[in-house]
Amino acid sequence: MYRVLCDGKVLHDVRDEDYMLMEPKVSLELNKTGNFDFSILPRHPNADVINKLKSKIEVYEDSELLFSGRSLTNEIDFQQTGQISCEGELAFLLDSVQRAHTYGWDSGEVNKIETNVDIFRALIAEHNSQAGPDKQFTVGTIDIDSERIKKLATNYETTWDFINTNFLGKYAGYLRVRHENGVRYLDYVKQYGKVNNQVIRFGENLLDLKKYTKAENIKTAIIPLGANGQTKITNINGGKDYVYNQEAVDLYGWIFEKVDFPDVVDAQTLLAKAQEYLKTCVNLAITIELTAVDLHMIDVDINAIRLGDLVPCVSQQHGLLSTMGDVSTYYLVSKYEIDLENPANNKIVLGRTISSLTDKVAGTSNLTNIVQGMAGSVNTAVNTANNAANTAQQVKVEMDAITNKIWPVNSIYINTVNVNPSTFLGGVWVPFATGKTIVGVDTGQTEFNTPEKSGGHKELQSHAHGLNGHNHSVNITSGGQSASHNHTTGNSSYKYWPVATGIPEADSGDVGGNTYKYPRIPSGATWGNITNTGNQSSDHSHYVSGSTGGNSGNTTSTGGGNAGNLQPYITVYMWKRIG
């Protein structure tokens, strides 16, 4: 499963339809910076996090990093869709320049840097001095042949251009960026990838093929020149200033080329280098562009094909006859194009050079037969590929028609096995309703009136339903008594008189025109006091019964928390078709 991140934030993940890019494609090539292109809709949750030249864009297959680089362009089309182009980390070497400096044992410098390996390290150190930490490299594995250099001068070229011209163009090897424990390493190695045991075989995983046999780089004779153009081989080579290959001359004729070896000052060494170089000039370069199914996508126990791998190819019809275990007959994955949206469109470009004329050909006639056989294989490949393509296209059309009838776009597919339906139904499917139950649409209920409406909680949340800790209050204003008690009056003064005195006579008066009478206090009356009476102190209680409206008081806190709200369930995998 492919994922794309921008500074750690998700840009592409097929498990969530909100986080999906349009037409995301990665192109990786040996000794190239590599690129990643995609489109992003304005409604994408992270559409605004991509910053040109600054953001770190990463492409993963499961946990394996396939591409890492930066956004280079950001175009907006008529539909406001962002068209993003990214370049790989090797492009960081375009951001620094190599100031004027002379390397080599004849440089005149006090502290000479003499070998190609040490010069390479110095170039990367100069780059790091100009780059920020996010664009620096740690020199890792270097296993190219070390050679003493007479003189090599820089003159404000970009680091990438200088290395490309003076190293990749001269010394066999590949630049490889790798990440380990948070460190970005830059390797310079002869073998980029691994020896892969996955066979690309006609009738199994080979879908389409084009073969190119190029002869324009063939040279049958070369004139070598050493340091300053003064060192030559004439005196030690029978008076000839050139070397040649007779079999190649018989087949192709005389094809000369002058070749400079500026670091060679000895004629004998120059002759040896010239003869070694000539062997590479008579080779046929074969490039194969093919579309193949990476069986790793079906069976994780099979090694995935990666850039720089050496892969065996077997197809009698196309002249591909790798011998298992003989790595010299394997083909190098020189380019790998990855379609994140439809992995069936992944394309692999393989290249191999016939090792040498004398090793592979036992004479001119044999070579001619092989060349003619290659031409026939190319024609057969074209016919076979066309027939296979037509048959495959017909089957695909019929299958698509059936799928579209049974599983149209917006269909939901349910299974107990976690396999994307696109692998057997076609189309584009994304995980659906993960961690959710399904409820039928009911236009009469607001919660369920449209498709794909999401809501609800696994728990009855206390803060949303008033279940937090709280108090109840009762104010007792009515009720009864269930035990004896006492009543108390305060002290007060009053007049009293003996009973024998009799009822006092009444006086009369007038208030507001009304006549009234009031007792007259006898002349023998005296002052006295009433004290507390009827005191009791036994225990008793009060209770509330019936309607208690108006009663108040406090209870202790009841406590809080969430209540479980899960219905009985069973889990399955659900997928929605979106294309």
N, C-alpha and C positions, 0 to 999 in steps of 0.2 A: 504494500500500500504506500502510495506516494504522499508526502506532506511538504508544504512550502512554508517557511518562516521568514519574517522580516523583523530583525532585531528581537527575535524570540517570540514575536506575536504571529498568530496563525493567519496565513493568507490562503492556504489551500488544504482542505481535509475532506475527503469524500464522505466522511461520516456525518458531516453537517452541511446541508445544502446552502446555508448562509455563508459558509466559508469555502467557496469554490471559484477558481479562476477559469477563464475561458481560453481555450487553445494553448495550454501551457506546454512548451516544448523546450527540451534541453539538447544542445549540440556540443559534443565533446570531441576534440581532435588532438592527436599527439603534437606537441610543441606549438600549440595554439592556445590562446587565452580561454577559448570556450565561451558560449553564450547561452542565455536563457531568456526566452521571449514569452509574454503572456498578455492577456487583456483582463481588466478588472472593472466590474460594474461600480457605479457611484454609490449604490446602496450597500456595498460590501462593508461590514463593520470596521475593517482596518484599511479602508481605501486611502485614508489620509496619513498613514504612518510611513509611507515610502518617500524617502528623501534622496534625490539624485546625488550620486557619488559618495553618499554618506552611509545610507542604510546597508546593513549586512543581509543579503538574501541567501537563504540556504534551501537546498532541495534534498529531501531524504527519501530513501526507500526503506521502510520500516525504521531501523536505527542506523542504517548506513548512509553516510553523507555522500551524495552523488555530485553536488555542485555547490560552490560557495563563491560569492562575488558581490558586486555592487550594482545598483541601478544606474544606467547610463542615460536613458532618455525616458520621457514621459509625455506622450502625445495624447490629445483628447479628440475623439472623432465626433461626428455629428450627433450620435446618440449619447454623448458624454461618457463613452467607454474609454478607460485609460489603456493606452497601448504602451506597455513597459518592455524595455530591452535592457538586459543585464550582461555584464562581462565578468569572466572568471578572475580569480585572484592573481594570476600571472600578469594581468593588466596593471597591477600596482607598479610594476617595473617601468611602466610608461610615465610615471609621475616623478621620476628622478632623472638627473643627467649626470654623465661622467665628465667631470672637469678635465681640462687638458693635463695629461700625465703620460709618462712613458714607462712601460713595463719591459722586462726581459733582461737577459744577462748582458746585453750590449746597450742598455738604456742610459748609462752614464749616471744613474742615481746612486746615492751612497748606500741606501738600504734597498737592494734590488729584490724584486719579486720576479722569479725566473721561470716557473713552470705554469702551464695552462691551468692546473688545478688551483694553485695559489692565487693566480690572477683572478680566477672566477670568484674565489672567496673575497678578494679585495673589492671586486665590483659590487658584490652584495652588501659588504660593509659600508661602502660609499652610499649605496641606496638607502640603507637603514639610517644613516646619519641625516638624511633629508626627509625621511618619512616618519609619520606618527606611529605609535605602538600598534595601531590597528592595521597598518600596512607593511609592517616589517616581516622579514623572513629570518629564520634560523637555518643556517646551512646544515643539511643533514648528510645523507649518504652520497658520496661521489665515487663512482667506480669506473669512470672513463680512463683511458690510458693517459698516464702523465707524460708530458713532453716538455723539454726545455725550450723556451721561446727566446729568440734572439732579440726581437724588438717588436713591441705592440703599443701603439699610442692611441689614447682617447682624445676626443676633441668636441666635447659637449653634446655627444649623442645621448639619446635616452638609454637607460640601462637595458631596456628590452631590445632596442634596435642593435645596440653594440653586441649583446650576447647572441642575438639571432644571426648576425652577420659573421662574427669572428669565432663563435663556438659551435652553435648548432649546424652551421654550414660547413664546418671543418672536421669536427670530432664526432664520431658516431655516439649517439646518446640522446636521452630524452629528459626534459625538465618535468619534474613531478612535484606537485604540492600535496602534502599530507598533513593531517592533524592528529596529534597524540598528546593526551594529558593537557589540553589547552594550549599547546605550542604549535605554531605553523612552521613546518619544515619545508625547505626547498631542496629536493634531491636532483642530482645529475647522474643518471644511470643508463646502463646499456640495455637492460630489460625493464620495461615499465611495469608490466603486470605479471600475472602468474601463468603457468602452463595449465590450461584448462582441460579437464577431462570430458567436458560436454561436447559431443560430436554434432556438428551441423551436417545432416545427412538428407539426401534427396528422398522424398517419400515419407519423411518423419516430421522434421521441423523446418525444412527449407521451403520457403514460399515463392520467392522470386530471386532472380540473379541476372547480373550484367557483368561481363568480363572485359577488361581492357588490357591489351598487350601493347606496351609502348616501346618503340625502338629509337626514338629521337635522341636519347642520351647515349646511344652506343658510340664508342670510339674504338677504332682498331689499332691506332698508333698514337703515342703521345711524345711530346718534346719536353723533358723536364729541365727546369732552371732552378739553381740553388740561390744562396744568399746574394742579394744585390744583382741578380741575373748573371753573375760572373762564373759561378760554379756550374760546370757542364760535365757530361759523361762521355764526350767524344773520344778522349784519350784512352779510356778503359773499355770502350764498347765497339772496337773494330772500326773506329773512325766515324761511326754514326752517332748523331746527337739525339736519337730517338729510340724508343723501344716499341715493339709491335707484337701482335698475336696472329700467327699465320692462318689458323683455322678461321678466325673472325674476318681476316682480309679476304680469304677465299669465298666466304659467304656474303659479306657485305661490301667488300672493296676497301680501298684505303680511305680512312676517315681520321684526320689528324686533329690534335688539340694540344695547345701549349699549357703546361701546368706548372705553377710556381710553388716552390718549397723554400720560402724565405729564411727558414731557420737552419737549413742544411748547408754546411760549408765544406763537406767532404764528398768527393766524387763517388766513392764506393757506396756511401750511405745514400746518396742521391739516386744511384742506379737501383738499389734495393727498394727504395720507396716508390720509384717510378714503376717497377715491375709489379709491386703489390697493388698500386693504384689502378694499373691497366686491367687487372683481374675484375675489378668492379665495373669497368667500362664496357665489357663485352657481355654483360648479363642482360637478360630480358626482364624488364620490370612488369609484373602482372598485378593488376589491381582488380579486385572483385567487389562489386557493390551488390549486397543481397539483403533480402528481407527474410528473417528467420524468427521463429518462435523461441524465446528464451525459456527452456524447459524448467528453469528454476521457478518461474511463476506458477507452474503446475505442481512441482515437487520441490520443496525447500531443501531436500537432501542433495539435489543436483547443484553443482557450482554455477553461480550466476555469471554470465558473460559480462566482462567489464573492459573498459578502454585499456589498450596495451596488452591484453591477454594473447597468448598463443593458442589458437583453436584448431583442432583437426577438422577437416572438411572432406566428406566422402560423397561423391556423386559421379558415377561412371559416365553418365550422360553429358556431364559438363567438364570432364577432364580433371576433376578434383579427386585426387587419390592420396590423401594423407595416410601415412602408415602409423598406426597407433604405437606410441612409445618413441617414435623417431621425430623429435622436435623439429629437426631441420625441414620436415615436410609439412609442418603446421603453418597456419596463416595468422598474421598479426592483425589484431583489431586496431586499425589506425583511426577510425572514426566511429562514433556511436551517437545516434540520434534517438532521443527518448520522447515519446508522446505520453505525457502524464494522464491525459484524458482518455486515450485509447491505446494501451500498450501493444495491441496487435499491430499497430503501425510502426513500432520501433524498427529502426534500420541500422544495419551493421555494415561497415566498409572494411574489407579485408585486403591486405597487401602481402605479396611475397615476391622475392627476387630469386630466380634460379641461381643456385650458389655459384656455379662457374661453368664456363663453356666446356672445359675438358672433363669435368666431373660428370656432367649430365649428357654429353653428346659424344658418341664414339665415331665422329666423322661428320662431314658436311651433310651427307644424305640423311643421317639420323636426325640432325638438327632440322633439316628441311621438313622431314616427316612430322616432327613434333610441332613445328610452326603451323604446318597445314592441318594437323590434327586439332591444334588449338582453334584455328579458324573454323573447322567443322564443329567443334564443341560449342563455340560461340553461337553458330547458327542453330545448332540443336537446342542450346539453352534458350535462345529467343523463342523457338517454336514451342518447346516444352513449357516455358514460362507463360507464353500466350495462351496455350491450351488449358494449362492449369488455372490461369487467371480467369478465363472464360467460364470454366466449369465452376470454380469457386464463386465467381460472381453470380452465376445462375442459382446455385444453392443458397447463397446469401440472400438473394432477392426473395426466393421462396420462403426461407426461414423468417425473414423480416416481415413478410406479409402475414404469416401465421402468428408471429409474435405480436404484431400490431393489432390483430383482431382479438387475441385472447388477453394480451397485456398492453393495452394502449397507454400512452403517456398519462401520468397521474394514478396509475394502478398501484395497488398495494400487494406485495408478495410476502407470504408468511412461511417460515420454515424453522426447524429446530437445529439446523446446521448453519454455521456462520460462513456462508459462501455467497459472494455478491452474485445476484442473478445475471449480471451482464456476461458472466463466463459461459452461460449456457442458453440464455434467452436473447442476448444482444441488448442493445440500447444502453442507456446510462441510468444507473440506479444508485440511490443513496440511502443510508440507514434512516429509518422512520420511527417516530414515537418511542425513542429509547427511554426506558424507565417510566413509561406512561401507559394507562389503559385506554381503550377506545370506546367512545360513546357515539351513538347515532345522532345525526343532525335532527334537531327539533326546532322549527322556525318559531314555535310558540314560546320558547324559553330563551331569554337573552344569553344565558351562558352557553347554549348549544345551537345557536341559530345559523352558524356558518361553518363550512368545513375547515378542518385544521385549526380550530380555535383551542387554545391551550389554557389550562387553569387548574385549580385545586391544590391541595396540600396533602402530604403523607401523614401529617399530624394535625390535630385540632389545636390551633395555636392559641394559647391563653390570652395573649395581649389583644387578639382580634375578636375574642368572644367573651370578654369580661370574666375570665377565670383567674385573674391575678389575686393574690392575697388581699382580703378586704374585711370590713367590720359590719356587724348589724347593731342597730341601736333601738332601745325600748325606754320610753318615758312613762313610768307608772303613775297614772292619775285616777285609776279606778281599781276595784278589787275588794278584798275582804280581809278578815283577821282570823287567825287560827289559834291564838294564845292570849292569855291575860296580859294586860299592860296598864300603865298609869297615866292619869291626866293631871296636870299641875296648873294652878293659877298663881299669878303674881300677887304680892302683898298690896292691899289697898285700904283706905280709911273710909269710914261711914258713920252715920248717926244711928243710935238705937235707943229704945226706951223700954221700960218694964211693960209687961202685958197688962198689968192692972191699971195702967194709965188709961187704957181704952183706945178707941179709934180717934185719931187726932181730928180736930175740926178742920174744915176746909176754908181757905181764903179764896177770894175770886179776883179775877183780873181781866184786862181787856187787851187783845193783840190784834191790830188791824181791823177793829170793829167787831171782833169775835170775843165772846165772853167765855171764860174757862174758870175752872176751879182747881186748886191744888192743895195737897195736905199741909196742914200747919203742924210744924214740929212742936211737940209738947215742951213745956218749960222744964220738965224733969229729964229730958233726953240727954244722953252723954255720948262722947266719941269712943269708937272701938275699931279693931282690925280683924280681917279674915286671913287666916294663914292657910298653907297647902294642906290638902286633905286627900285621902284615898290613894296613897302611894303604893305601887307594886313594881317589882323589878324582875319578874319571871321571863324566861326566853320565849320568843315568838317569831313569826315570819309573815311576809306579805306575798301574795301570789297574784298572777294576772290570768284571767279567764275570759272566754268569749271574745268579743271584738276588742281589739287593743289599739284602735286608732287613737293617735295622740299620745300613746305611751312611748317613752324613749329611754335609751341607756346604751351601753357598749358591750359587745362580745369580744372574745379574743380573735386574732387573725386566723383565717381559715386555711392559709397556705396557697400555693400556685403551681404552675408547670403545664407542659403540653400533654394532651391526651391522644392516644393512638387513634388513627382514622383509616388504616389500611383494610380494604376488603380482601377476602380470599382471592389469591391470584396464582397464575402459572406463567412462566416466562417463555418467550419465543423470540426469534429474530424477525424483524419486519423491515421491508425495503420499499421505497417509493421510486417509481420510474419517472425521471425528469427529462429524458431525451432519448 
